[in-house]
Amino acid sequence: MASPSSSGATQVWSADAYAKNARFVADLAGGVVDWLAPRPGERILDLGCGDGALTERLVATGASVLGVDASTDLVAAAAARGLDVKLGDGAALDFDAEFDAVFSNAALHWMREAEAVAAGVRRALKPGGRFVGEFGGHGNVATMRTALAALAPRYDVDPALAHPWYFPTAEGYSGLLTGAGFKVERCVLIPRPTALPASGVVGWLETFMNPYLNQAGAAASAVLADAEALLAPALRDPDGVWIVDYVRLRFEAYAI
């Protein structure tokens, strides 16, 4: 999942932090797995497999699954589960007509070279193979991004680090896939308000925004405190649960 941000900083993943603060990513993936509908014996590429928690669910269907991720720590965690995984860049896939399906959950928004990713996926698929996935779409975590951009000048942080992702519209991504040689069956934005674990917005920021916090340096703890105070009226419910304004883009497309 690791990917260069718009300002050149790189997100670095910790498998332990991901398991603690972001397990909801795999837990809430049932809908996109249903769209994939993996079948026994199929060869599937799990692009941006992370620590393998969701990859295990695909393997349990009887499919033959290869996981690929750009994070050394997450690939090691997935391998520790006994999964077939390798380190790789989503924008430089080197497969040729090998897979019946390519699947991706909560990873494509980290791969900002979206056209290169789509082209590599198209090459990796057998004729008629399907590309099914879900990732952040237009409007995803907008409140969080706005708050971080507003705080950036106070701490001499590049405001671009508040938005290191690719969050397209359904129309925009459909057009990109069509241009890469896919027939798009369906592509929709799905608002999905998402409750965070007990670590709340601080755990979320520490897990997903380390380039921003690293640039803040010694002021990182102050950034976290200010962000928590700024975001609480909008994102923390009366019971103290943080609910973030996630918007997912889910799609199904076929290689032609």
N, C-alpha and C positions, 0 to 999 in steps of 0.2 A: 504493500500500500504506500510505502514511502515515495514521495514525489517532490520535485523541486517546486517551490512556491514562485509567485510572480516576481519576487524580489531576489531570488536566488538562494534563500534559506531552505533547508531541508527538514521535513518532519521526520523525527526519529521515534521508532516505536519500542515500547517496553511490553513484552508479553504479560508480565505480572500486572502492570497498570491497566492494560487492556482488559484482562480478565476481571479485575476489580471494578473498573469504572465503565466498561462498555460491553458487558455481556449481553445487554439488550439488543445489540446489533444482530447477533445470531438468533436470539430468542424470538425476535419479531419478524423473522424472514419466512414464515410459513406461507404467506401469500405468493411470493415470487417462486418458492420451491414448487408450489402447486402449478404455477404457469410452466415451469420447466418440465414437470411430470417425468422424472427420470425413470428409465426402464432397465431391467436386468440385462447385463451384457453390453449396454451402450458405453462408448468411450467418451468421457466428459472432461473438459478442462475447466477447473475452478479458478478463474482469474481474479487475483487479489484475495487469496484464500485465508489470509490472516493466520490465526493460531489453529485453524483446522476444526473449530467447533462445529461449523456448518458443513464442512467437507465430510465429516464423519456421518452426517445424516444422509448425504448423497450416496456414500459408499454403502450404507445400510440398505439401500434400495436394490443392491445387486449390480449397480453400475461400476465400471472401471474408471476411477477418477484420478487425475493428476492435478495437484494444486500448485499454483505459481504465485509468488509474492516477492516484492522488492525489499522486504525487511528481513535481515538476517535473523533477528531475534524471534520474529513471528514464524519464520520457516522452521527454525529449530524447535519451537514449541509444537508446531504441527507434526514435525517428524517424530517427536517424542510420543505422539499419539499413535504411532505406527502407520502414518499415512504416507503415500507416495507424493512427495513435494519437491520443488526445486526453486532456487532463487532466480528471479527473472524480472525484466522490465516490460511492463504492459505495452509500451510504445515501440518495442523491438522484439516482438514474438518471432520465433524462428521455426514454427511448425508449418507443415505442408499437407493439407487435406487429411489430417490425422483424426479429427474428432467428429462425432455425431452431434455434439452440442458444446457450446461454450457458455458457461454460467458465471455471473458475477453479482455479488451482493455488497453494497456499501463500500465499493472500492473505486469505481470508475470516476467519481468526482475528484479523486486524488490524481488522476492521470490526465493532466491538462492538454496533452497532445492527443486530443480525442480523435482526430482524423487518422493519425498513425495507429492508434489502438484499434480502431474499427477495421482498418486495412489489414492489420495483422491477424485479427480474429477471422476475417473473411478468408485469408489464406489458410488458417488453421483448420477450417471446417471442410468436411466432405461436401460435395454438391448436394444441396437441399438441406444441409445441416442447419441447426437453429442456434440463435444467439438470444439468450434470455437473461435479463438482469434487472437490478433495481439499485438506484443510487440517488444522491441528492439532486433535486430538481429546482427550478426557478422558485425563489422565495424560501428555500431551505435555511433554517436557523437565522432568519433575517434579523430578529431582535438581538441575538448574540453578536452578529456581525456589525450591526449599527453601534452597539455599545462599545465594542472594542475599537472600532474606527474613531469614535468620539474620544476615547481615552488615550489613543496613540500619541497625539501631540504632547500631552501632559508628561509622558514618560520617554519622549524622544524615540518612539517606535515608528517604523515605517507603516503608514496606514494600510498599505497593500497586504501586510501580513494578517490583517483582520479578515481577509477573504482569499485564502490560498487555493480555492477549489474551482471546479468547473460545474456549474449548476444550470444546465440548459432548460429551455422550454420544451414541451413535448413536440411542438412543430419543428423547432430547430434541430432536435436530436433525430427526429424522423427523417428530416432532409439529409442530415449527415450520413445516416445509415444507408439511405437510398443511394447517395453518391458513392458509397463504398461497395456497392454491389449486393445490397440486401433488399428483399421485399418485406416491408414492415407490416406485420399482422395487426399489432396493437401497440400503442405507446401513450401512456396517460400519466398525468400528475395526480398524486394521491396525498392530500393533507393527512398527516399522522402525528398529532400532538403526542409527545413521548415523555413518559415519566423517567427521571434519572434515578439511579441508585442513591443510597444514603450519602455518598460523597458529594452529591449535588453538583452545582455549576462549577465549583472549584475543581472537583475531580475531573469533570468534563474538559475544562480548560487545560489542566495539567496533562491530560491524555492526548488531546487533539490539537493543541495550540503551542507546542513547545518552541517553535521558531519565534513566535511573538514574545513569549515569556523570556526566552534566552536573550533577545535583543533588549528587553527591559533590564536585564542584569540584576543588580542588587535590589532593584525596585520591584522585582517580580511579585513578592508577597504583597506589596502595596497595590499592585495592579489587580491581583486576585481579590483583595478586600474591596477595592473600589468597584470592580466589575460585579461582585456579588451584591453590593448595596444598590448599584444602578439597575441591575436586572431583577431584583427581588419583587418589586411591585408588579412587574409584568409577567414573571415566570414562576413565582413561588405561590402555591395555593394556600388557603387558610390553615391546612394541616401541616404546612412546611415542606410539602413535596414539590420539587422542581419539575415543571412540565415545559419542555422546549418545543418550539414551533417547527417541527420537522415537516418537510414536504418531500415525498419520494417520487422519482420518475421510474416507472416500471414499464418494461417493453418486451416484445417478442418479435423476432425478425428471422428471416430465412435466407440463406445464401443462394443466389441465383447465377 
